[in-house]
Amino acid sequence: MTSAADKVRASAERARMQVAAQPQPGEEQEPVAAPPATRVREEEPRKPAVRAVPVIPPRQKDIRKNVDLSPDQNDRLGDWQRAAARELGVARVTAQDVLVALVERLLADSDLSEQVKKDLHNARF
């Protein structure tokens, strides 16, 4: 995860790099556009400067989703999580773990997907 501090550090590093690329006072600067007077022709044709297009990497950070549960649903989910943790022999099973497993199962199983769609339809109509 990228924190605000990481973003500030990255911004400061970019600023330092820009300052380092600029000539310091007192440094001699070479003429950029003036070619030597004795040179008649260039040996290699110059390539035009190409500005690099920034490539935006795909999003790596997880997307947060929220769910509202009734107090009864929350209690029953908590009971289920504690029972599952005992059966699995782990300290706890988080709601995050449960929801990720359910979403993976929903996306992989077409029968379950159809059942959920029917439940959604029945709840609305």
ABEGO torsion letter per residue (X at the ends): XBBAAAAAAAAAAAAAAAAAABBBBGBBBBBAABBBAABABBABBBBBBBBBBBBBBBBABBBBBBBBBBAAAAAAAAAAAAAAAAAAGBABBBAAAAAAAAAAAAAABAAAAAAAAAAAAAAAX
